[in-house]
Amino acid sequence: MPTSASPIAASANAMKLQVRGLGKIYGHTVALEHVDLDVREGELLTLLGPSGSGKTTLLQLIAGLIEPSHGQVMIDGIDQTFAPVNKRGLGVVFQNYALFPHMSVAENVAFPLKMRGISAGEIEPKVDRVLETVGLGHAHQRFPSQLSGGQQQRVALARCLVYDPSIILMDEPLGALDAKLREVMQIEIKRIHRETGATIIFVTHDQEEALALSDRICLMSDGKIAQIDTPRKIYAEPASLFVADFIGQSTILTGKVAGAHLQTALGPVAHGQTGLINDSTGALVIRPEDIRLGEGAFEGRVVETVFTGSDLRVILDAQGSEVMTRAPANFDPGIGETIRFGWAPTAQRYVPDTRPHG
């Protein structure tokens, strides 16, 4: 999440990247459809979405790895829509690291500077500084085979940071790491981003990773942007059922509007909205942490419990609707037990149901 120390605060109006009407069509398949996107200087923006959502296509268009069918890519105010990859001033960190096995850590990091004709006297302090930044100041002479997966990823990031690219593109960079190491690297990337002020576009399909890392999340679906906002807002105020279902876990109660209520499987529930049309379809979205167990107007049968260490996830069946809840770790209901539940009206969010019906 952005904080008062975030680089965004100092440059809220500076746009590093501007995408306008960008699209890519392969034959009869629309991979990306008229996307508009602004990325601020110093921002860590995550492109998030399921497979086939368009996030990788968008990254490739920004990088210049493929040409658009239409639209424009502006980097630092310059039209780079059809500029070659090596002229865009971008850095890319891939999932497979792509380190040279016969080179030491220092040589791997120095390689892009040598390719740019930087003198040896300038290269050494730059390499020293960036290796200290990623926590590998002790590993200059090691080889990739002597490093852990997380250390190799840090070398790949250092090799990108060393030449001060305009934007760093990170394509599923943590995908090859185990769960614990992924969490460690997420913290490291946040620290490095905060300390360097780099502009980063991070691609992932992991919504928890996106929530943990991002200043803003650009959630994509079917080649379009479904919602773009801060992690807190996109979690608390999903713009559609797709967003509510993809970001975090939710209880989603669908039904038809009847006056001040939504007719759901649980019965009529006050939707708290004004101006809704009778018989229109909508849904109430309630996050697990907002559902109170042991009190409330509804009943559900426990169908599963999942112990996470810090809490207990309790899944209820309530009149055929799946209700996701969280409880203290010492709560221990039995499977099949009936439990009352409810939530405060302010905890729910009404979302129009725009999916095709019938």
C-alpha positions, 0 to 999 in steps of 0.5 A, a space after each residue: 500500500 502507498 504510505 507517506 514515504 511512497 515515491 508516488 506522493 512526491 510525483 503524483 502528477 508525473 506520468 511515466 507510461 501512458 497507454 491509449 486505445 491499445 489493442 492486439 488481435 490475432 486473426 479472429 481472436 481479440 487478445 487485448 481490446 482498446 486499453 487505456 492505462 496511466 502509470 505514475 513515476 515511482 509507482 508499483 503497478 500490478 497487472 493481475 488476472 487469470 490466464 487469457 485475461 490480456 495481462 501478458 499481452 499488455 506487458 509485451 506491447 509495453 516492452 515492444 516484444 510484439 506490435 499492437 494492432 491499434 493504439 499508442 504507447 507513450 514512455 516519458 512523454 515520447 511515442 514508443 509504439 513501434 520503437 524496438 525493444 532496445 530503444 525503450 529504456 526498459 528493464 525486464 525481470 523474467 521468471 527464469 532469471 536468465 543469468 549467465 552460468 559462467 559469470 560471477 554475480 558481479 559479472 552478471 550485474 555488470 553485463 548490461 553496463 558493458 554492453 552500453 559501453 560504460 567504462 570499467 571505472 564507472 561500472 564497479 561502484 554501480 555494481 557494488 551499490 546495487 548489490 548492497 541494495 538487493 542484499 547481496 553485497 557479500 556475493 560478488 564472486 559467487 556463481 549462479 549455481 551457488 545461489 538459492 532461487 531467491 538469491 538468483 532472483 535478486 541478482 536478476 533484479 540487480 542486473 536490471 536496476 544497475 542501468 537505471 531503466 525508465 520502467 522495470 517490467 517484472 513478468 511472473 518473477 516469483 512464480 518458480 519459488 516456493 510459497 515461503 520464499 515468495 513471501 520473503 521476496 515480496 517483502 524484499 521487492 517492496 523494500 527495494 521499490 521503496 528505497 530506489 523509487 523505481 517505476 515497476 510494472 509487475 505481472 502476476 495471476 496471484 491475487 494475494 501477491 498483488 494485494 501484498 505488493 502493489 501501489 495500485 492493481 490493474 485487474 484484467 479480464 477478457 482483454 479489458 481492464 475490469 478495475 484499477 485501484 489501490 489494493 484496499 479499495 479494490 478489495 473493499 469496493 469491487 466494481 463487479 462480481 468478477 472483481 469481488 470473486 477474483 480478489 480475496 474470498 467473498 460470500 456472494 448472494 445474488 437475487 432480484 431487486 424488490 423495493 428496498 430488498 434483494 430477494 436471495 436464497 436466504 430470503 429478502 435482505 436489505 440492499 441499502 441502495 437507492 434508485 434500483 429498478 425492481 426485478 433487476 438482478 444484483 448481488 451482495 458481497 460480504 467479506 469473510 472477516 465481516 461475517 459474525 458467527 453465533 449471532 444474526 438473522 441467518 442459519 447455516 450448516 458447517 460443511 468444512 473448516 480450514 485451520 490456517 494457524 492464525 484463524 479458522 476458515 469456516 464454510 457454511 451451507 445456507 439454503 444452498 448458498 456458500 458462506 465464507 467466514 473467519 473465526 478465531 483459531 480456537 473456535 472448533 465447530 463440528 461438521 454438520 453443526 448449525 450456526 447462526 450468522 449475520 453481518 452489519 449492513 455497512 459491511 456488505 457491498 451491492 454490485 449489479 449483476 451484469 452477467 448474461 441470464 437465461 
